[in-house]
Amino acid sequence: MKHELVTFLYGQGLKKDFKEFEVYFNVPEIDWNTWKVKVPKETKVLVGFSMGAILACELSTQKKFQKLVLCSMMPGVETLKNIKADEVIFLVGEKEKWTHKETKRVSKTLSCVKSIIVIPGADHRLAGNYRRKLLEILNK
């Protein structure tokens, strides 16, 4: 079932590599040269994967979202204190030690409701347990 109010920002790469997610979410085209993307106005939940998570953070400083789901966010973010979201959920694969460490550090800069979920056996791919957990969270 597609969630019309959920927008998914994929990591660096091509939209076609994440085509299977169009069944579940809005998946807009991202121009990674300019970091331009058109997020539908009605979006309530913004999901970002890898570099898409960093882009989601940037967009959430300009517009408030009910929920921000940051999957395997790449390091390089110093603070999230300007995020406008009611809740931030971080998803990290168990095998992504460096990402987990950075996520714990940067999550401390948030003032909203937050949680970090470590997915057993998962790495830096939205497949298997990782994909199931993401869909489970969004179906709540």
C-alpha positions in Angstrom: 0.0 0.0 0.0 1.4 3.4 -1.0 1.7 6.1 1.7 0.8 9.3 -0.1 2.0 11.4 2.8 5.5 9.8 2.9 8.3 10.9 0.7 11.5 8.9 0.3 14.9 10.5 -0.6 17.3 7.9 -1.9 21.0 8.0 -1.5 23.5 9.2 -4.1 22.7 7.3 -7.2 19.8 7.0 -9.7 16.1 7.0 -8.9 15.7 3.8 -11.0 17.9 2.0 -8.4 15.1 2.6 -5.8 12.1 2.0 -8.2 10.7 -0.7 -6.0 10.1 1.8 -3.2 7.6 3.7 -5.4 5.1 1.1 -4.5 5.2 2.4 -0.9 6.2 6.1 -1.0 6.6 9.2 -3.2 10.1 8.9 -4.6 11.0 12.2 -6.3 13.9 12.7 -8.7 17.0 14.2 -7.0 19.5 16.3 -8.9 22.7 15.4 -6.9 24.7 18.1 -8.7 22.5 20.8 -7.2 20.8 18.9 -4.4 17.4 20.0 -5.8 14.3 17.9 -5.2 10.6 18.6 -5.3 9.0 17.2 -2.1 5.2 17.2 -2.3 3.6 19.9 -0.1 1.4 17.3 1.6 4.4 15.2 2.8 4.1 14.6 6.6 6.8 12.0 6.9 10.2 12.5 5.2 12.5 9.4 4.9 16.1 9.7 3.8 18.7 7.0 3.1 22.4 7.6 3.2 23.1 10.9 1.4 19.3 11.2 1.1 19.2 11.4 4.9 21.5 14.4 4.9 19.3 16.1 2.3 16.2 15.3 4.4 17.9 17.0 7.3 18.5 20.1 5.2 14.9 20.2 4.0 13.6 19.8 7.5 15.3 23.1 8.5 13.0 24.8 6.0 9.7 23.0 6.6 8.3 21.1 9.6 7.5 17.4 9.2 5.6 15.2 11.6 8.3 12.5 11.4 11.8 12.4 10.0 13.2 8.9 9.4 17.0 9.0 8.8 18.3 5.7 7.5 22.1 5.1 7.6 22.9 8.8 7.5 26.3 9.5 6.2 28.7 11.3 8.6 29.4 15.0 8.1 26.4 16.4 9.9 27.6 18.4 12.9 24.3 19.3 14.5 20.6 18.7 14.1 19.5 21.5 16.4 17.7 23.4 13.6 15.6 20.4 12.5 11.8 21.1 12.4 10.1 17.7 13.2 7.9 16.3 16.0 9.9 13.1 16.0 13.2 11.8 14.5 13.8 8.1 14.1 17.3 6.9 13.1 17.7 3.5 11.5 21.2 1.9 11.4 22.4 -1.5 10.3 24.2 -3.5 13.0 27.2 -3.8 10.7 27.5 0.0 10.2 29.6 0.7 13.3 30.8 4.1 12.1 27.3 5.2 11.2 26.0 4.1 14.6 28.7 6.0 16.5 28.0 9.2 14.5 24.2 8.8 14.9 24.5 8.6 18.7 26.6 11.7 18.7 24.5 13.8 16.5 21.2 12.7 18.0 22.2 14.4 21.2 21.7 17.8 19.5 18.0 17.2 18.9 15.4 18.7 21.2 12.4 16.7 19.8 11.4 13.1 20.4 14.0 10.8 19.0 15.0 7.1 18.8 17.8 5.0 17.4 16.9 1.6 16.0 19.7 -0.8 15.2 18.7 -3.5 12.7 20.2 -6.9 13.5 22.5 -8.3 10.7 21.9 -5.3 8.4 24.5 -3.3 6.6 24.3 -0.2 4.3 21.6 -1.5 2.1 17.8 -1.1 2.2 17.1 -4.9 1.9 15.9 -7.8 4.1 15.6 -6.9 7.8 16.3 -3.2 7.1 13.5 -2.9 4.5 11.1 -4.8 6.8 11.9 -2.5 9.8 11.5 0.6 7.7 8.1 -0.5 6.4 7.0 -1.6 9.9 7.8 1.8 11.3 5.9 3.6 8.6 2.9 1.4 9.0 2.4 2.4 12.7 
